[in-house]
Amino acid sequence: MAPDRVSTLEEESEAFARRISDAVSSFIGHTVPFKATSSGSRFVVSDDTNGITIPVGEEGTLALEVNYRCELDGSGRYLKVLNSKVAVYAGSRPKGDPLFRYEYVHNRGEGLPAGHLHVHAHRDQFTRVMTLAAISGVSRRQSAPNSELEAARMSRIHFPTGGHRSRPTLEDVIQMIEEESGAKPGPTWPEVLRSNRVQWRRHQTGAAVRDCPSEAVRVLKELGYVVALPAAGPAPDRVERLAEF
């Protein structure tokens, strides 16, 4: 009997929420609950609070906003992230513009990267370049700006971060906060960081193999493995996925 996609999606989403909760909680030093909320045929995974406060130094704070929208992939077995957002704010709550935000959109518009970084900052040279780009029509590939000034904001640039398979994780962002801002993690953080990172990269390796089985076969043969072709013949490479921005 084929598995029930809805129940499988709920189970996978709840397991993903627990993993994210474990990572954030281990860093903060106390439990930070995440929830998986049904949204039609999809689930939204997000923190169960009004943003996550991270102490920095003696008196400073940063706030973390995290959410993922998920569904099952075509096989009905694996959780697929349709879009995600990890944003870091100055202060104790997500309010106003973040300092920066990492985003992923599975079906991104043409010419824009699936995985990308937005930096909410200002520099005159960027303003000049982006104003010229807006005048030339580049901004038509993005959501339409209300003015040339809005189009020139540095936060509208989509800095690519590795496409579908190599994008940064929440754990990467949290470790960056630790290393760059001096936030002090809880005692279990190094172990959880290592475990989650290994698990994520194993998962992404499997997804990359499904994108390019011919390369997986080649490498396995180089390592001395004997690879038997399936009766139906070799699975085709998903060249369109490999070529995506």
N, C-alpha and C positions, 0 to 999 in steps of 0.2 A: 504494500500500500504506500502510495506517495505521501511524503510528509506534508502536514498542513502548513502552508506558507505563512499564514497569519501567526500561528502559535510559534513557529520557528523564528519568525522575525521578532516577536516579542521576547522570546528567550535570548536570542542573540543580542538584541538591543539592551536588555537588562544586564546581561553579562558584560557588555561593553561599558555600560554605566558604572558597574561595580569596579571595573578595571580603572576607569578614569577617576572614580572616587578614591580608590586606594592610592593612586599616584599623588593626587592633590593632598589627600589627608596625611600621607607620609611626609610630605614636604612641610605642610603647615604645622603638624604636630598634634592635630586633633581632627575628629571626623568631619569631613565636608561631604554631605550627601549629594549624589547625582541621581536623577530620575529619568526613566524612559517613558515618554508620554505618547500615546497613540494619536496619530494624525492621519486618519483614513487608512490607506494601504502602506503608510510609512510611520516611523517612530522618530520623535525628537528627543535627543539626549542632551540634558543641560543640568547645571547645578541647581539645587533646590533652595537657593538663597538669593538675595539681591546682590549678586557679585561676591567674589572671594577676596578677602582682605589679606594681603601679605605684608607683614612688618618688615621694614627696612631700616637698619641701624637702630638708634635709640628711640627716635620719635617719628620717623618717616613711614609711609605706607604706599603700597601699590595695590591696585584692584585688578582682578582677573575676571574676564567674562568669557564663558566657554559654551558653545552649543554645536551640535551635530544633527543633521537630518539624514536618516538612514532608510534603506530598503534592502531586500535580498537581491543578489545578482541573478543572472539568467538561469543558473543551475538550481536556484532555490536553496542553496546550502550555505552560502557565504554572505556575511553582512557587507553591504556596499554603502559608503558614505556619498550621499548626493551633494551635500555642501556642508561646510564647517566654518566656524569663526572662533579664533582665539585672540582676544584683544586685551591689551595692557593699558591701564589708566593710571595717571598720577592721582593720589588720594585714596580714600578708603572705600569708595563706591564707584561703579561705572557711571560716570556723569560727564556730559559734554563729549568732546572729541578724545579718542584714546591717544596715547603716545604712538602706538603702532598696532597693527592687527594683521594676523595671518589668516588668509581665507583659502578655501578650496571650493570650486564649483565644477561638478562632474561634466555638465553640458554647457561649457562656456561659449560665449559668442566668438565668432571668427576673429582671429587676430589677437585674442587675449589669452593669457596663460591660465590653465586650469588651477594650478597651485600658485599663489602669489602673495606678496607682502605689500601692505600700504603703510607708509610712514607719514604721520601727521606732523609735518615740520615745515619750515620755510627757508628758502634760499633764493636770492635774487636771480641767480643764473638759471635755476630751474623754472622760475616764474617766466622768464624771458623765453626759454625754449618751449615751454608748454603753451604760452600764448600764441606763438608762431604756429605750433602744431594745431591748436584749435582753429585758428584762422584758415589753415590749409585743409581743414575738414577731418583731421584724425579723430577728433572727439566723437564723430558720428558712430564709431564702433563701441562707444561707451554709452551709459545712460546720458541723455542730453543735458548739458549744463544749463543753468539759468542765465549765465552771463560769461563773458570772456574771463572775468576775474575768478569765477568759480572754476572754470575750465583750467585755469593756471595753477590751481592748488596742487602742491606736491602730493597730497594724500590721494589724488586721483590716479597716480601712476601705479600700474600693476607690475611690481618687480617679480619676475618669475622665480619659483622656488623648487624646481625639479619635476614639474608635471604631475602625472597621476601616481607614479610609483615611488618617487624619491622625495616627496614633500616633507617638511619638518613636522614633528609630532608635538602634542601638548607637552610631553616630557622634555622635549628640546627647548621649548619656550621657557618652561619653569627652570631648567638648568641654566639658561642664559640669564634669567633674573638673579639666580644665585651667584653666578660668576661675575656679572657685570654690575649688579647693584648692591651686593653684599648681604642679601637676605639669607638668614640662617635656617637651614632645613632641619627637620626632625631626625632622630637617630636611625630610622628605618629607610630613609630616603635613598641612600646609595644602592641598597639591595633591590628596592622596588624599581628604581630607575633602570638598573641593569636588566632586571627580569622583563619589564614592559618593553624596553627597547629591543631586546632579543626577540621577544614574541612578535612585535610589530614588523621587524625586518624579516623574520621567517615568513610571516603572512604575506608581505610584499614580494618576497622572493618567489613564493608560490604563484602570486598573481602575475608576476613578470614572466614566469615559465609558461603560464597559460597564454600570455600575449605572444611569446616567441619560443614555441617548443623546439624548433629546429636548433636554436642556439643551446638550449638545455641539453639536447641529445649530443651535440658536438662536444660540449664541455665534459659531460659524463663519460663519453668514450675516451676522451683525452686522459681522464682520471682512472681509466681501466675498467669501467663498468661495461656490462653487456646490456644493450638496450634492444628490446624486442618491439618491432612496429605492431600497432594494433591491426586486427583483421581488416578493418575498414580503411586502412591506409593512414599515413601520417596526418596529424592535425595541422591545419594551415596556420601560418603565422598571421597575427593580427597587425599587419603593417600599418594600417590607418591609426591604430592606437599608439604604436611605437613612434609615429611621426608627429603626434599631436603636441602642441605647445604646452 
